[in-house]
Amino acid sequence: MEILMSILAGTLFAAGVYLILQKQLLKIVLGTALLSHGAHLFILTMGKLNRGKPPILLEGVKNYTDPLPQALILTSIVISFGVTSFLLVLAYRTYQSNKTDMMDQLRGTDDE
């Protein structure tokens, strides 16, 4: 199962990097979202996938799942949601003021 998750995380990283290198702002924002989802899967995979085991230690429990990767992923989800919403608002305001979302046109000229 870890190999499948690693392949999926690598695919999300590759798609995210591809979208970040595009020229439209919306594709760049979607690329950052895919990159963060790939990071979530990577953290989950590195924490070992133990199915059917409790995430906390109780008396008498010998096999348990480490709760630290789950806590890190929850924190990362909240942070990536905030960053994605900020980037969406920034892209929307940029489109409103400049009437374009192409990075080549937003760059300006040498005279400015």
Secondary structure, DSSP 8 states (H G I E B T S, - for coil): -HHHHHHHHHHHHHHHHHHHTSSBHHHHHHHHHHHHHHHHHHHHHHT---TT--SS--TT------SHHHHHHHHHHHHHHHHHHHHHHHHHHHHHHHS--BHHHHS--TT-
